[in-house]
Amino acid sequence: MEAWLALAAGGLTAGAVYLLLARSLVHFVFGIVLLSNAANLVLFAAGRTTWGLPALIPDGMSEPDGPIANALPQALILTAIVIGFGLLCFVLVLVDRVRRRWETADIDQIHEKALSGKDLEP
């Protein structure tokens, strides 16, 4: 199971890098989303994906009997989801501001306009 998760995370990371290197800000945003999901999948695969008992110790025992589930990867994934959503909102606002100012979402056109000195706000 972990091998399939590792392959899926690698595929998501490869797709994210491809989109991050594209010349469009919209592709860049989708690349960030894919990279965030790939990181969550890596955290999930780092934890054990087999079944286990809840991490509770019964009364009168000093250790749990049998394999237990680790709740830390799931807590880290929930935190990463919240951080990824905040990052996505921030990047969407930045892309919207750039598109409004330069009237395009193409990185090459923005670069040309910025170097020409035209369309600069006072």
ABEGO torsion letter per residue (X at the ends): XAAAAAAAAAAAAAAAAAAAABABAAAAAAAAAAAAAAAAAAAAAABBABBBBBBBBBBGBABBBEBBBBAAAAAAAAAAAAAAAAAAAAAAAAAAAAAAAAGBABAAAAAAAAAAGBGBBX
